[in-house]
Amino acid sequence: MIAILTPPYPDELFYSYVNRLSKINGIPRERNFIGRIMGNINDSTEISHFFMNYDGRGIFPLFFNSTNINAYNIINSCSVYPFQSIFLTPNRQAMVVDTLFNTSLRQKICFCLISRLKYCKECTEEDMKNYGYSYAHRAHQLPGVTVCHKHHTPLWDGDTPIEITTDAVEYAIFTKDLLDAGLQTNIDKIQQSLLPHIDKLTTKQKDFINKGLFLTKYDKIPEIVRILMNVFGSVDKMASCLSVNDEIIHKFIDNAIKEYDVYEPFNSTIIRLRHKSCGTTYFTTPFGFLAGWKCPSCLQKSETTKKSFVEMVKDLVGDEYTVVSNYIKRNDLIEIRHNKCGHIQNYRPKHFLDGSRCTHCRIIHDTKLFPNMVEYMTTGQYRITRSGTNIYEITEKSGAVIEVSIKRFLQEILRPTPSDILPVPVKHLKTDWNEEIFKISKKPDMVSRKYILARIRSIYNDNDLIFIEDIHSLFSKEYMMSIQNNLRNFVKEKKIFRIENGIYSFIPRQISNEDLLTQRYLIRNGKRIGIHYGNSLGYEMGLTDIKPDVKQFLTNINIKSKGKNHVMYGITISTKGLPIIINDDNYRYLMVLEAIKFSRYFGGRKNNVRIIEFIKKYNLTLKMFLSILPYYSNTVKKSLSEIWREYEQNNRKD
């Protein structure tokens, strides 16, 4: 596919190499040249999808499949990966290898080490003299390098010379040696090798190491390199101090040898495999292979044929979300409805499958609380062992390790079907984790308006009535004033509508005073929280035909004026509590016992017939009555005993 193919020049950057090949083959634009490598594809969108950056992402596998050039030679002599891998965790090494060298859709994270091209004028003149072409040198592009390691002259960024550092020459030589050495190591081993020498470092450098080098961003690499220079002096001495652990290598060989051919040379930071069953060759690392980075061709095929997007959503969220519009491509916007709140939102499918959820309801905690969240909700089974900017390392009790984002972890931990990400299912998932983690917040100002609204939306549907006492119960007492102020603002902004004093809804609505009282004291969000008592109960159960002037409620709600007659919504009411929580299971039993308690107001024993009819209608059991009777007087117990004997006699007759 490439008419003229020459080998790369010494230390030539892969980006520069492909650029040079395109010109040699008479194709002035690299994009058109890449299109030819891909099989004369003319779709600019598809070409730009694979279009490489300076690091060469996406072009390595296409290039290797189109030429006979040895892949390892290109990677070791043309890419910056041998240097980049030193500053990555084993898991990140696997991710970078997949991003750089495979065309898999599993990872599209851009791990770009090079943000701009630098060059040395003396090297440019020598290259033109020796080869007739100038090209970009790898060693010049490494982070923090400001001078040429060979000529010790400043590097240039376009027409501007780069400001040099005091140790510029020493630094440039050390980084070039690191690049050429191709050390089979990672940032964990670097950290371990530095700990015995930590006394040699400055206080700032000690703090930097103690916090964990695995947190390093690429802009911090120069700082690590300078620590290595100060401690070891040379790359050879540094290499001799690095720890060696063959456990992963042995596990890899035991697991890979049956299904895969392993190409030589073997490298712990990058290996080339051939899947025996389908013939696909790809790059990964021993750690990545053990973590599940298997054949990308088989994985991609299974992902596209095994399940539709709708089925994937069903697996992740059950019936909580519904796909509204048709799925076309993973990058196209698609409408998905959150069935809990009714909100329809546009998502990119790849984002939804990676944990993005309804912005109206999804509560994103302060990232500082995430470690507490993980440990609490999994009852200590999982814990954070490393904290990054967006990715966290999470370790299971067995020692299994994963690296995920907050969104992805919450998705996998809460999904109704088994997770492919979590190494071990959570045995004891706590359902109240959201409330408990919120209580950890110490500062009142941490309760943002967005959090308050999202918290309320996560519990109530549009048609529900929202009562002020329930809102206060969601938050600590210290936030009460903040909640009140924000509710007033929500009403002004029409994000919430005020129905009555202390009652709100997400939609404007009309509701009768009788229904307001019922939903406030008797049935809250479809759950029983109270019953009538006294004359009100007699009227409700049909024990008396006289409608009472005062509505009387026994309720779980904590009301300040409890037990006193007062007017609410134009109706005189009286409220009391019980020493037992009223719920859907016991409220009918409590109605019977309360009716017996106040039977003298309804004609005494002559109403036993109606109480028995009530017991029979709802198939009430003696066992449940006995569990509640300790809260009532001996008189009530005796009366219930008489009623129950009569009830059993009637049943025998029937």
Secondary structure, DSSP 8 states (H G I E B T S, - for coil): --SS-----TTB-HHHHHHHHHHHTT---HHHHHHHHTTS---HHHHHHH---TT-TTTHHHHHHHS-S-HHHHHHHH-SHHHHGGGS-HHHHHHHHHHHH---SS------S-SS--B-HHHHHHHHHHHS----BHHHHSTT--B-TTT--B-EETTEE----TTHHHHHHHHHHHHHHT----HHHHHHHHGGGGGGS-HHHHHHHHH-GGG--GGGHHHHHHHHHHHHSSHHHHHHHS----HHHHHHHHHHTTTEEE-SS--SS-EEEEETTT--EEEE-HHHHHTT---HHHHHHHHHHS--HHHHHHHHHTTSEEE-S----TTS-EEEEETTT--EEEE-HHHHTTT---TTT-----GGGHHHHHHHHTTTSEEEEEE-SS-EEEEETTS-EEEE-HHHHHHHHH-SS--SS-SS--SS--TTHHHHHHHH---GGG--HHHHHHHHHTT--TTS-EEHHHHHHTS-GGGHHHHHHHHHHHHHTTSSEEEETTEEESS-----HHHHHHHHHTEETTEE-EEE-HHHHHHHTTS-----SSEEEEESS--TTTTS-EEETTEEEEEE--SS---TTTHHHHHHHHHHHTGGGGTGGGGHHHHHHHHHHTT--HHHHHHHGGGS-HHHHHHHHHHHHHHHHHHHH-
